[in-house]
Amino acid sequence: MGTTDVAHADPILIGKGLTKIYASNGSDVAQKAAVDGIDVSLMPGECLAIIGESGSGKTTLSRLLLGQLRPDAGQVAYQGSPVLRGSAAARSLARDSALVFQNPFASLDPRWTIGRSVAEPLLAAGRRGSGHLWHRRQDGTDLADRVAKVLSEVQLDPDRFMTAYPSDLSGGQAQRAAIARALVVKPRILLADEPMSAIDVSARVGILHTLQSIMAQSRQQADPSNGMSMIIISHDLGVVQHIADRVMVLSQGRVVEEGPVQTILDHPSQSYTRQLLAAATL
Ligand SMILES: Nc1ncnc2c1ncn2[C@@H]1O[C@H](COP(=O)(O)OP(=O)(O)OP(=O)(O)O)[C@@H](O)[C@H]1O
């Protein structure tokens, strides 16, 4: 578990009354919200874990928070500004957030070297003219240096992996490459949606250490309000225990309980959480 000095910082992301109702296929049955009026906030440098049984709304909530789904009710604010369609806050949030998925191979083009795949988000930012990420006068050496640095951060030797192809990589190595691809744009918010569940058990500890060290570096920022925040969705409570600061427990689109990770895992107040913990191995 990490500790984060967020006492004096403002939340980087706030969701208020977030609700999402998916259209059902023409049935008259009353529709149930996938996410039902959830309030959530994320502090700079904080790691928030969202846990809950399958279908409880974890992925939907995280996509609402990152502005990738439009809520049917409620609102998201990024750095204090409402995230409305086409707004500057929506563009900033899209630019400042990055995702790591369950299947790392889905985010690595099989035709590209790992170096190219990791560089691509930076190149795309350059094409969009996001000047803080990419300056036109930068040459290929700067780009290669940045890619090599981020590969080292995820414990992939650049000399070996820069020119490797996804088919050369194990699942764990591919997930590290996918994390590097997410980190290369220096996101303010990293969403990791079940980042370990498709990885061989023996490689999971390594990925966990990688994510822990990324969060530790982020927390060491001189200005805590500049730290990267992480939202992690995981069925694996061992992972949650080792990386999260705070846990939010979801059931049927609602928050059952939330609090500091050790409090929730050691002294859950709700029977739903107790059952969830009993079903998991810590
Ligand atoms: N695109 C969609 N269209 C219709 N219903 C959806 C859609 N996406 C999710 N749902 C429904 O919304 C509810 C919440 O789904 P969500 O994927 O957010 O849950 P989850 O907790 O992430 O589940 P899991 O752990 O299985 O990934 C579920 O009942 C799901 O079937």
The ligand as an ORCA input file, in Angstrom:
! r2SCAN-3c Opt
* xyz 0 1
  N     -22.301     -1.492    -23.929
  C     -23.193     -2.033    -23.089
  N     -24.470     -2.211    -23.474
  C     -25.391     -2.727    -22.631
  N     -25.117     -3.092    -21.343
  C     -23.857     -2.940    -20.910
  C     -22.831     -2.405    -21.746
  N     -21.675     -2.362    -21.034
  C     -21.967     -2.852    -19.809
  N     -23.277     -3.197    -19.735
  C     -23.962     -3.730    -18.544
  O     -23.737     -2.819    -17.474
  C     -23.498     -3.509    -16.253
  C     -22.127     -3.098    -15.694
  O     -21.119     -3.538    -16.599
  P     -19.575     -3.250    -16.355
  O     -18.834     -3.812    -17.519
  O     -19.397     -1.827    -16.034
  O     -19.319     -4.129    -15.045
  P     -17.939     -4.639    -14.432
  O     -18.105     -4.540    -12.957
  O     -16.810     -3.906    -15.056
  O     -17.945     -6.169    -14.880
  P     -16.715     -7.188    -15.143
  O     -16.006     -7.355    -13.830
  O     -17.396     -8.440    -15.575
  O     -15.865     -6.578    -16.213
  C     -23.596     -4.992    -16.585
  O     -24.906     -5.434    -16.280
  C     -23.367     -5.048    -18.077
  O     -24.029     -6.136    -18.648
*
